[in-house]
Amino acid sequence: MSNRGAGGTRGGVGRFFLGLAMMIAGGYLFLSSIKIVNNFSMGYSLYRIGDLSLTSGMVLVPFIFGIGLIFYNSKNFLGWLLATASLLMLLFGVIASINFRLAPMSAFELITILVLAVGGGGIFLSSLQDLQ
């Protein structure tokens, strides 16, 4: 009977879990240092077509007409198209207006995050190899 470890190899279960824990810790520290900034407002330009700028408030105008058509006749294809397209454009506009920024941190904090994430990945992957 052979002694098998992580991934059916002789690489070691301890190295597998150590690498996994380091990657999780590094990933958590990295993601918790990212700050999300949103500059979305009703006057914010969502889309630009030539010189015409389509704002988020303007996207709601076809939505209003679409809802009116749906309430008048629920089988009206144009109403469903206007309402759905407006909501999708609004959703994509909100997502597109999100900015990700890395929080100010010391060099030690950044090095710690990188060592945990990348070093943990190296240990994790080496545990899946057959060691002689």
C-alpha positions in Angstrom: 0.0 0.0 0.0 1.5 3.3 -1.0 1.4 6.5 1.1 -0.5 9.0 -1.1 -1.0 12.7 -0.2 -2.6 15.6 -1.9 -4.0 15.0 -5.3 -3.0 11.3 -5.1 0.7 12.2 -5.2 3.4 12.0 -2.6 3.7 15.8 -2.3 2.3 16.1 1.2 -1.0 16.9 2.7 0.6 19.4 5.1 2.1 21.4 2.3 -1.3 21.3 0.5 -3.2 22.8 3.4 -0.4 25.3 4.3 -0.3 26.6 0.8 -4.1 26.8 0.7 -4.3 28.7 4.0 -1.6 31.1 2.8 -3.4 31.7 -0.5 -6.7 32.4 1.3 -5.0 34.7 3.8 -3.2 36.6 1.0 -6.3 36.8 -1.1 -8.4 38.1 1.8 -5.8 40.8 2.7 -5.6 41.9 -0.9 -9.4 42.1 -1.4 -9.9 43.9 1.9 -7.4 46.5 0.8 -9.4 47.4 -2.3 -11.7 50.4 -1.9 -14.6 50.8 -4.3 -15.6 54.3 -5.4 -18.8 55.0 -7.4 -19.4 58.2 -9.3 -22.9 57.3 -10.5 -25.5 60.1 -10.4 -28.6 61.0 -12.4 -26.6 63.5 -14.5 -23.7 61.1 -15.1 -23.1 60.3 -18.7 -23.6 56.5 -19.3 -23.1 56.3 -23.0 -21.8 58.6 -25.7 -23.0 58.5 -29.3 -20.9 61.0 -31.3 -21.5 64.4 -29.6 -24.7 63.2 -27.9 -24.3 62.1 -24.3 -26.9 59.8 -22.8 -27.3 60.3 -19.1 -28.7 57.9 -16.5 -31.8 60.0 -16.1 -32.4 59.9 -19.9 -32.3 56.1 -19.7 -35.4 56.2 -17.5 -37.6 57.9 -20.1 -37.9 54.8 -22.4 -38.4 52.8 -19.2 -41.4 55.0 -18.3 -43.0 54.6 -21.7 -42.3 50.8 -21.6 -44.0 50.5 -18.3 -47.0 52.5 -19.5 -47.3 50.2 -22.6 -47.0 47.1 -20.4 -49.8 48.3 -18.1 -51.9 49.2 -21.1 -51.4 45.8 -22.8 -49.2 43.2 -21.1 -48.6 41.4 -24.4 -47.1 44.5 -26.0 -43.6 43.5 -27.2 -42.4 47.1 -27.6 -43.2 47.9 -24.0 -41.3 44.9 -22.7 -38.4 45.7 -25.0 -38.2 49.4 -23.9 -38.5 48.5 -20.2 -36.0 45.6 -20.3 -33.4 47.5 -22.5 -33.7 50.6 -20.2 -33.1 48.5 -17.1 -30.1 46.7 -18.7 -28.6 50.0 -19.8 -29.0 51.4 -16.3 -27.5 48.3 -14.7 -24.5 48.4 -17.1 -24.1 52.1 -16.5 -23.9 51.6 -12.7 -21.4 48.8 -13.1 -19.3 50.8 -15.6 -19.2 53.8 -13.2 -17.5 51.8 -10.4 -13.8 52.5 -9.8 -11.5 50.2 -7.8 -8.6 51.8 -5.8 -6.0 50.1 -3.8 -5.9 51.6 -0.2 -2.8 53.3 1.0 -0.5 50.8 2.7 3.0 50.4 3.8 5.6 48.4 1.8 5.6 45.8 4.5 1.9 45.2 4.2 2.1 44.9 0.4 5.1 42.5 0.6 3.2 40.4 3.2 0.2 40.2 0.9 2.3 39.2 -2.0 4.4 36.6 -0.1 1.2 35.0 1.3 -0.6 34.9 -2.0 2.2 33.9 -4.4 4.2 31.9 -1.9 1.1 30.0 -0.9 0.3 29.3 -4.5 3.8 27.9 -5.0 3.6 25.6 -1.9 0.1 24.6 -2.9 1.2 23.6 -6.5 4.3 21.9 -5.3 2.2 19.7 -3.0 0.5 18.3 -6.1 3.8 17.0 -7.6 5.3 13.6 -7.0 8.3 14.1 -4.8 11.1 11.6 -5.1 
